[in-house]
Amino acid sequence: MVGSGCDAGRHTWHYLVRTWQGLDVPDGWRAEIHEGRITLQPPPRPWQHLILGRVHRAFHHCLPEGLGIFQILAVRIASVEKVYVPNLVVIDRAVVIAESEKQEAAPVDAAEALLVCEVTSQGNARDDRTKKLWAYAHAPVPLYLLIDRWHEGGPTVTLFSDPSGGVYQSSVQVPFGKPVELPEPFGIELDTAVFSR
């Protein structure tokens, strides 16, 4: 008896995840699963690291005990068969510890994340604005912080929130230089002026 299309799709997804787990990715590169393929993303540029360092520092001082800030932590969105490696993830440390203790650690469930952050490069900006926005809303990740140096109207920071039905219901966009307010558990105004330095 031939398996159903659903069974075949599940088999392909599990095969891709197992293959992803076994990859020996060059240092700094990120392997992601998107549209039924494994793709390699180049290392972030130095200016991306500078921005991420500023975000990391701002979050470090406001997060409650038990939450961690991770750069380059793989997250899975099984409902839409994606594995992404956001530039930054805020998530309960216990979730990461539990996953790391498994014999064959898999990407953590994106639904466990409180926030994901992507800093666009010229080559991936469109994916971060569309495909990843869609996938993170489907997870659902409560907050998606998109730092977009390549926005057509000039560099911007957009905070997407309130995911429902695979769509973020709210968003706030500011140009570099204007603060953006992050709700609890952050409860801070993120200074974006430092992103252009």
Disulfide bonds with the S-S distance in Angstrom:
none
